[in-house]
Amino acid sequence: MDHNLDLLIHSCLAHSQEFARIDLKNLEDFAVRGRYPHDLLQPEATETREFLQIAESVKTLVLESISR
């Protein structure tokens, strides 16, 4: 499984240009490093909500794209 979110978004662009509006910020660091306890990643609540909103936006676009 590839953890490179920028690469995955780029691949999604082949299906829909809507993915170009997604700003991943540093979501990849949050998503990957948060899985490994030795990294001690403790994001702030506001950052967590922001990343959740980004993930939900991506999910919505994916579901819309596959339902067409």
Protein Blocks (a to p, Z undefined) as FASTA:
>chain_A
ZZblklmmmmmmmmomklmmpcgkjmmmmmmmmmpmklopacdfklmmmmmmmmmmmmmm
mmmmmmZZ
